[in-house]
Amino acid sequence: GLTSLDRYKGRCYNIEPVAGEENQYICYVAYPLDLFEEGSVTNMFTSIVGNVFGFKALRALRLEDLRIPTAYTKTFQGPPHGIQVERDKLNKY
């Protein structure tokens, strides 16, 4: 059967060379939604960024795109307060 590692690890599903750049590649990685707390975009983002940038074996790494599945975004209920509170905090109107 599947182990927890098999079930929950990220998977690289495509690797493309960067045009005109030697030894540079674009890697596409997918993570299972079960890893992330529902309704918490912050949890998902920090989990992925912490994971990706924790690869010490890589000299240079850049996150270029992050796609959030619709099923996950539907669990997000929005911020705990409205836009007016944010504008007040930032003094931006």
Order of alpha helices (4+ residues) and beta strands (2+ residues): alpha-beta-beta-alpha-alpha-alpha
